[in-house]
């Protein structure tokens, strides 16, 4: 199996109507975060099915896919990368992490981040120095910032919250919708496991949070508690 065969298979699954909807959904107009992205119009389950059939592709072939202007090519490339990482030994995992970071500019939409960051960077750095995540959080690139916070979902699932809260504090005043939603989502996930931890963080930072971030963070709170926060600042 090779890249040419994979692209051909994806092309047989393309749906022009869905492609137009995807282009709108992923904000591809000039000035929007997904400007210039192109779509074939393929559902996520089908993309993942194709990815797992082509998991034996080399990293060179994966890079070719990542460099494609078609969104689905990059999504499938990242799904292949995650599968390779999860089945790999320590040396392979390190190589894939290095590859991911070297090609991070191609992880350039929110779904591409969400389908890869926690499974590769999050898993790898759980028991290692996490300075790279803090550097990404301070990037001017919105997708690198999202990678930083979403990577910590892996830590949250292991009931480790320190890094999530530190990165959330770095991003607390970010003005981009994609970052506000991601931070709020991760704070909500912290709260799902330790409500006390989330509330301690909120009491310190909620007045600095944009509305979207706060609403996502307190989405699962009882209505009375939600209004406690919302009425105090809005």
N, C-alpha and C positions, 0 to 999 in steps of 0.2 A: 504493500500500500504506500502511496506517496501523496504529496500535496495536490497534484493535478487531479488525482482520483477523488480526493476529499472535496475539492472545490466543485468538481463535476456533480458529486452526489448532493451537495448543498444546493446547487443550481436547480436540480430536479425537484427540490422541495420548496423553491421560491414561490412567493405569492405576492403579486404586484399590489393588490389592495392592502394586504397587511403591511407591506413595505411602506406605503404612504402613511398609514396610521403610525407606524413605528417612527418614521421621520418626524412626525408631529410630536409624538410622545417624548422622544428623546431630545427635543429642542435643537433642531439642526438648522434653524434659520440664522442668517448673519447676525452676529452679536449675542447669540445664545451659546450655552456651554457645549452643545454638541455640533456646533457649526461645521459643515463639511462632511459629516458622517453619512455614509450610504448604507442602505438596507436591502437585503434580499427578501425579507418578509417571512421568517421562519420561526415557529414557536420554540420556546426554551426547551421543552421536553425533547423535541426532535433534534435540536442542536446538541443536547447532551447525549442522545443516543448515537449520533454520528461521531461525536468526540470519543466515546468509549470504544467504538469500532476501530479508531485510528490512533489509539494510545501508544502504539509502537513507533510512531513518527519520531525522528531525531529532533534534538533541540534546534538544529539548523532549520529544519522544516517548520517547526513551531514558530521560529522567529519570522520566517517568510509569511506565515499566516498573520502574525501579530502586526506586521507592517502593512497589511492590506487596508484599503480604504473602506472595505465592507465590514460593518459592525459584527455580523455573524461569524466572519472568519476569525476576528479577534476573540470573540466569546468562546468559540470552539477551541482555539489555541490555548486559552486559559483553562478551560475544562480539561484538556489533555495534560496540561502542566500540573494541575492539582492531582489528577489521577497518577501521574508519574511520581509526584512527591509522596503521595500516600502509600504507594507500594515500594518506594525506594529504601535503600539502606542509608546509613548516616552520610556517606560520601555523596550519594545521589541527591539527598535532601539539601546538602550544602551547595551543590552545583546548581540546583534548581532555584534556591534562594538567591544566589549570586546572579543567575540568569534573569530572574524576575526584577531584581533591582537595577540591573544593567539596561533592561528594556521597559522600565516603569512608565516611560512617556507614552507607551502604546496602551496602557491600562487607563483609558481616557474617557470613560463614562461610568456613571454610578453603578450600573449593573455589572460591569466588568470588574470594578473594585469589589463589589459585594460577593461575587461568585469565586473570588480568589484570595483576597487579602488575609482573611482569618485562617484559611486552610493552609496557606503557605507561610507567610510571615508570622502570623499569630502563633501557629503551632511551633515553628522553628525557634522563635525568640522567647517562648514562654519561660524557659529555664536558662536564658542567656542574657547578656547585656542588651538593654532595650534602647540604647541611645539613638539608634537609627530611626526608631519610631518617633522619638521626640523631635529629631531633626526634620522628619517628614511633616510633622504637625506644624512646624514653623515655616514650611515652604510657602511660596506665593502661588503655587499651583493647587487648585481646588481638589483635584483628584489625588494628589499626594497627601493632602491633609485628610481627605476621606479615608485613604488607605491606612493612615496612622490610627485613626479612631476605630475603624471597623476591624482592624487586625486584633484589637483588644477584646473582641467578642469571644475569641478563643479563651482568653484569660477569665472573662466573666463566667463562661460555662464551667470553669474549674474553680469558681468562687474566689477568684483573685481580682480585686477591684482597684488596687492602688494606681496602676498605670492608666487605666481608663479615666480615673478621676483627674490624674495629672494632665493627661492630654485634653480632657474636657475643659480644664481650667485654662489651658493655652488657647483653646478655640472658643472660649466663652463669648467673646464679642464679635465673632466672625459674621460678616454681613451676607454670606451666600446661603441661599436656601438649602442647597445640597449638604452643606456642612451643618447648618442648624438642625436639620432633620436627623442627620447621622448621630450627632452628639446627643440630641434628645432621645433618640432610639436607644443608644447605648446606656444612657442614664436610666431609662425605663427598665432595661434588662438587668441592670444592677439592682434596682428596686424590687424586681420580681424575685430576687434571691436574698436581698438584704434591704428591706425598706428603711431600716434605721440608717444604713450607710448612705442611701440616696437622700434622705431627708437632711442629714448633717451637711451634705454637699449643697443641697438646695438652699438651706438657711444661710449659707455663706455667700452663694453666688446668684440666687434667683433674681435679684434686682438688676443684675448686669446682663441677664439673658435676653436675647431677642424673643419676641412672642412665640415664633414657630418652635424654637428650641425648647422653651418652657412647656408649651402645650404638648409636645411629644413626650417630654420627660414625665409629665404628670397625667398622661392619658388614662392610666389604669387606676388612678387614685379615686376614692369615693368622692362624689360630687361636692360635698361640704369641704373636703380637703383641697380639691381643685380650686374652688372659689376662694379659699383662704389665700392661695398664692396669686391667683389672677386679679382679685380685687385690690390687692395691696400695691400693685404696680400699674394696672391698666385702668 
